[in-house]
Amino acid sequence: MMRPAAFLDRDGVLNVDHGYVHRPETLDWIAGAPEAVRLLNDAGYAVIVITNQAGVARGYFDEAAVRRFNAHMLDALAAMGARIDAFYYCPHHPQGTVKEFAITCRCRKPMPGMLEQAAGDWPLDLAHSFLIGDKDSDIAAAQAFNIRGIKFDARTQSAFGAVRDQDDGRPGRQRAQALDDRMLAHDVDGAGSFVEHQQARFAQDGARQRDALTLAAGDQRAALAHHRVEAVLHAAHQVRRASERERIPHRLLARAGADPGEIAPHAVVEQERILRNVGDAVAPAGQRRVVERHAADRDAALLRRE
């Protein structure tokens, strides 16, 4: 089955051209390039790289370095769901310093030799194929091969935009647009899934926070209850001490023949002060009855004195 081809220059179209790029660690993608390759894959194009690599002829690196860099690019694209079907490179340059590559050839762009080789290796629909490059030599090679050439400028364009916006009038253009719509729908679905995931995570966090608050509230209630119990016990202890202080003078006064009513009111007043400080909320009814009884005794003693 014949497929149209998207011929792509490498340095300056797929990766940033830092000058004789050949080390895998220097791969720096042009903005949108991996997405553009994936779009072409899904739209049914054969994606074929056509690149001049004069650094071989100049002795800057060897052909093995070119192949290593291309393999690294393939691996990086595969990790992003994209692929390049084939690489073709020209190692020649007329002013090269490596004798076997210092020649004038037909494969170096602007000559169409690499395009011709690709067409011989692959069943391509050339009538609907195109080439994207960043140099005039790329466009000249496309013209020499009778396919459409598209000039790309990474300073003003993204690779994805250049691919998406190309229109060669073939039915595949509609397929590419449909693919663009599906990619948008996929992004929307992904955003919805992300929102649902975040909502579930927030709900879990909220449940954990509610549990923590419930536990903290329980701890606070327990601490308050403990505090109140201690306050009541302390109040009871103070009442007992006051009662003891009251009974001792009673015994002494009785032994001396004095009236116990002279001192009892002071003890009762002290007990009332203690219970007021503790508060009615924590004072048991028994203690309040003690105070009331002593108050009645005090009043009776005062009446007797009168």
C-alpha positions as CSV (number, residue, x, y, z in Angstrom):
1,M,0.0,0.0,0.0
2,M,1.4,3.4,-1.0
3,R,1.6,6.1,1.6
4,P,2.4,9.8,1.2
5,A,5.7,10.8,2.7
6,A,6.6,13.6,5.1
7,F,10.3,14.3,4.4
8,L,11.8,16.2,7.3
9,D,15.2,17.8,7.6
10,R,16.8,17.0,11.0
11,D,18.9,19.8,12.4
12,G,16.8,22.9,12.7
13,V,13.5,21.1,12.1
14,L,13.4,18.3,14.6
15,N,16.3,19.3,16.9
16,V,18.0,22.6,17.6
17,D,20.9,23.1,15.3
18,H,23.8,23.9,17.7
19,G,26.3,23.3,14.9
20,Y,27.4,19.8,13.8
21,V,25.2,18.1,16.4
22,H,26.3,14.5,16.9
23,R,26.3,13.6,20.7
24,P,23.1,12.1,22.0
25,E,23.3,14.2,25.2
26,T,23.0,17.4,23.1
27,L,19.6,16.4,21.7
28,D,17.4,19.5,22.2
29,W,14.0,19.2,20.5
30,I,12.5,22.0,18.5
31,A,9.2,23.2,20.1
32,G,6.4,20.8,19.1
33,A,8.6,18.5,17.0
34,P,7.7,15.2,18.8
35,E,4.0,16.1,18.6
36,A,4.4,16.9,14.9
37,V,6.0,13.5,14.2
38,R,3.2,11.7,16.2
39,L,0.5,13.7,14.2
40,L,2.1,12.6,10.9
41,N,2.3,9.0,12.1
42,D,-1.4,8.9,13.0
43,A,-2.4,10.7,9.8
44,G,-0.9,7.9,7.7
45,Y,2.3,9.5,6.5
46,A,5.7,7.8,6.2
47,V,8.0,10.0,8.2
48,I,11.4,10.1,6.6
49,V,14.4,12.2,7.7
50,I,16.6,13.6,5.0
51,T,19.7,15.3,6.5
52,N,23.1,16.6,5.3
53,Q,25.9,15.6,7.8
54,A,29.0,17.4,6.4
55,G,30.7,17.0,9.8
56,V,31.7,13.5,8.7
57,A,33.5,14.9,5.6
58,R,35.1,17.6,7.8
59,G,36.4,15.0,10.3
60,Y,34.3,16.4,13.2
61,F,32.7,13.0,13.8
62,D,32.3,9.7,12.0
63,E,29.3,7.9,10.5
64,A,28.9,5.8,13.7
65,A,28.2,9.0,15.6
66,V,25.5,10.0,13.2
67,R,23.8,6.6,13.6
68,R,24.1,6.8,17.4
69,F,22.4,10.2,17.4
70,N,19.7,9.0,15.1
71,A,19.1,5.9,17.3
72,H,18.9,8.1,20.4
73,M,16.3,10.3,18.7
74,L,14.3,7.2,17.8
75,D,14.3,6.0,21.4
76,A,13.3,9.4,22.7
77,L,10.4,9.6,20.2
78,A,9.2,6.1,21.0
79,A,8.9,7.1,24.6
80,M,6.5,9.9,23.5
81,G,4.5,7.6,21.2
82,A,6.0,8.8,17.9
83,R,8.3,7.2,15.3
84,I,10.5,8.0,12.4
85,D,10.3,5.4,9.7
86,A,13.7,6.0,8.1
87,F,16.8,8.1,8.2
88,Y,18.8,9.1,5.2
89,Y,22.0,11.2,5.6
90,C,24.7,12.5,3.3
91,P,28.2,12.4,4.8
92,H,29.8,14.3,1.8
93,H,31.2,17.8,1.3
94,P,33.3,19.0,-1.6
95,Q,35.6,20.9,0.8
96,G,35.9,18.0,3.3
97,T,39.1,17.0,5.0
98,V,38.4,13.2,5.0
99,K,39.3,12.1,1.5
100,E,36.7,9.4,0.9
101,F,33.9,11.9,1.7
102,A,35.4,15.0,0.1
103,I,33.4,14.7,-3.1
104,T,30.6,16.3,-5.1
105,C,27.7,13.9,-4.9
106,R,24.1,13.7,-5.9
107,C,22.8,12.9,-2.4
108,R,23.8,16.2,-0.7
109,K,20.9,18.7,-0.7
110,P,20.1,20.7,-2.8
111,M,20.4,17.6,-5.0
112,P,17.5,15.2,-4.7
113,G,19.6,12.0,-4.3
114,M,18.4,11.0,-0.7
115,L,14.8,11.6,-1.8
116,E,15.3,9.4,-4.8
117,Q,16.8,6.7,-2.6
118,A,13.9,6.8,-0.2
119,A,11.4,6.6,-3.1
120,G,13.2,3.5,-4.3
121,D,13.1,1.9,-0.8
122,W,9.5,2.7,0.1
123,P,6.2,2.5,-1.7
124,L,5.4,6.2,-1.6
125,D,2.6,8.4,-2.9
126,L,4.8,11.2,-4.1
127,A,2.0,13.2,-5.5
128,H,0.8,13.9,-2.0
129,S,4.3,14.0,-0.3
130,F,6.0,17.1,0.9
131,L,9.3,18.2,2.5
132,I,9.8,20.5,5.5
133,G,13.2,22.2,5.9
134,D,14.8,25.3,7.3
135,K,17.2,26.1,4.5
136,D,16.9,27.1,0.9
137,S,18.8,23.9,-0.1
138,D,15.9,21.9,1.4
139,I,13.3,23.7,-0.7
140,A,15.6,23.3,-3.8
141,A,15.8,19.6,-3.2
142,A,12.0,19.3,-3.0
143,Q,11.6,21.2,-6.2
144,A,14.2,19.1,-8.0
145,F,12.2,16.0,-6.8
146,N,8.8,17.6,-7.9
147,I,7.3,17.6,-4.4
148,R,6.1,20.5,-2.4
149,G,8.7,22.2,-0.2
150,I,7.7,24.0,3.1
151,K,10.2,26.5,4.6
152,F,10.3,26.3,8.4
153,D,11.6,28.9,10.8
154,A,11.9,27.7,14.4
155,R,12.1,31.4,15.6
156,T,8.6,32.1,14.5
157,Q,6.9,28.7,14.2
158,S,6.5,25.5,16.1
159,A,7.0,22.2,14.3
160,F,3.6,21.0,15.3
161,G,2.0,24.1,13.9
162,A,3.9,23.8,10.6
163,V,2.7,20.2,10.2
164,R,-0.9,20.8,11.3
165,D,-1.3,23.8,9.1
166,Q,0.1,22.3,5.9
167,D,-2.7,21.6,3.4
168,D,-2.0,19.6,0.2
169,G,-5.6,19.2,-0.8
170,R,-5.7,15.4,-0.2
171,P,-8.3,13.5,1.8
172,G,-5.6,12.8,4.3
173,R,-5.8,16.4,5.3
174,Q,-9.3,15.8,6.6
175,R,-8.0,12.8,8.4
176,A,-5.3,14.9,10.0
177,Q,-7.9,17.4,11.1
178,A,-10.0,14.7,12.5
179,L,-6.9,13.4,14.3
180,D,-6.3,16.9,15.7
181,D,-9.9,16.9,17.0
182,R,-9.4,13.5,18.6
183,M,-6.2,14.7,20.3
184,L,-8.1,17.7,21.7
185,A,-10.9,15.3,22.9
186,H,-8.2,13.1,24.5
187,D,-6.8,16.1,26.3
188,V,-10.3,17.1,27.5
189,D,-10.9,13.5,28.7
190,G,-7.5,13.5,30.4
191,A,-8.3,16.8,32.1
192,G,-11.6,15.3,33.3
193,S,-9.9,12.3,34.7
194,F,-7.4,14.5,36.4
195,V,-10.2,16.5,38.0
196,E,-11.9,13.4,39.2
197,H,-8.7,12.1,40.6
198,Q,-8.1,15.3,42.5
199,Q,-11.6,15.4,43.8
200,A,-11.2,11.8,45.1
201,R,-7.9,12.7,46.7
202,F,-9.4,15.8,48.3
203,A,-12.3,13.8,49.6
204,Q,-9.9,11.3,51.2
205,D,-7.9,14.2,52.7
206,G,-11.1,15.7,54.0
207,A,-12.1,12.4,55.6
208,R,-8.7,12.2,57.3
209,Q,-9.0,15.7,58.5
210,R,-12.5,15.1,59.9
211,D,-11.2,12.0,61.7
212,A,-8.4,14.1,63.1
213,L,-10.7,16.8,64.2
214,T,-13.1,14.3,65.8
215,L,-10.2,12.7,67.7
216,A,-8.9,16.1,68.8
217,A,-12.4,17.2,69.9
218,G,-12.7,13.9,71.9
219,D,-9.3,14.6,73.5
220,Q,-10.4,18.1,74.4
221,R,-13.7,16.8,75.9
222,A,-11.8,14.2,77.9
223,A,-9.3,16.8,79.1
224,L,-12.1,19.2,80.1
225,A,-13.9,16.4,81.9
226,H,-10.7,15.5,83.7
227,H,-10.1,19.1,84.6
228,R,-13.6,19.4,86.0
229,V,-13.2,16.2,88.1
230,E,-9.9,17.5,89.5
231,A,-11.6,20.8,90.3
232,V,-14.5,19.1,92.1
233,L,-12.1,16.9,94.0
234,H,-10.0,20.0,95.0
235,A,-13.2,21.8,96.0
236,A,-14.3,18.8,98.1
237,H,-10.9,18.7,99.8
238,Q,-11.1,22.4,100.6
239,V,-14.6,22.0,102.0
240,R,-13.4,19.1,104.2
241,R,-10.5,21.2,105.4
242,A,-12.8,24.1,106.2
243,S,-15.2,21.8,108.0
244,E,-12.3,20.5,110.1
245,R,-11.3,24.0,110.9
246,E,-14.8,24.7,111.9
247,R,-15.2,21.6,114.1
248,I,-12.0,22.2,116.0
249,P,-13.0,25.6,117.2
250,H,-16.4,24.2,118.1
251,R,-14.8,21.6,120.3
252,L,-12.5,24.2,121.9
253,L,-15.2,26.7,122.4
254,A,-17.6,24.1,123.8
255,R,-14.8,23.0,126.2
256,A,-14.3,26.7,127.2
257,G,-18.1,27.3,127.5
258,A,-18.1,29.7,124.5
259,D,-20.8,29.9,121.8
260,P,-19.8,28.0,118.6
261,G,-21.8,30.5,116.6
262,E,-19.1,33.0,117.0
263,I,-16.7,31.2,114.6
264,A,-18.9,28.9,112.5
265,P,-19.9,31.7,110.1
266,H,-16.3,32.3,109.1
267,A,-15.9,28.7,107.9
268,V,-19.2,28.8,106.1
269,V,-18.1,32.0,104.3
270,E,-14.9,30.4,103.2
271,Q,-16.7,27.3,101.8
272,E,-19.1,29.6,99.9
273,R,-16.1,31.4,98.3
274,I,-14.4,28.1,97.3
275,L,-17.6,26.8,95.7
276,R,-18.2,30.1,93.8
277,N,-14.7,29.8,92.4
278,V,-15.2,26.3,91.2
279,G,-18.7,27.1,89.8
280,D,-22.1,25.6,89.9
281,A,-21.4,23.6,86.8
282,V,-18.8,21.4,88.5
283,A,-20.0,21.6,92.2
284,P,-22.0,18.5,93.1
285,A,-25.3,18.8,94.8
286,G,-23.9,17.4,98.0
287,Q,-21.5,20.2,98.4
288,R,-24.2,22.8,97.7
289,R,-26.3,21.2,100.5
290,V,-23.3,21.4,102.9
291,V,-23.1,25.1,102.2
292,E,-26.8,25.6,102.6
293,R,-26.8,23.7,105.9
294,H,-24.0,25.7,107.3
295,A,-25.7,28.9,106.2
296,A,-28.8,27.8,108.0
297,D,-26.8,27.1,111.1
298,R,-25.2,30.5,110.9
299,D,-28.5,32.2,110.6
300,A,-29.8,30.2,113.6
301,A,-26.8,31.2,115.6
302,L,-27.3,34.9,114.8
303,L,-30.9,34.7,115.8
304,R,-29.9,33.2,119.1
305,R,-27.5,36.0,119.7
306,E,-30.2,38.5,119.1
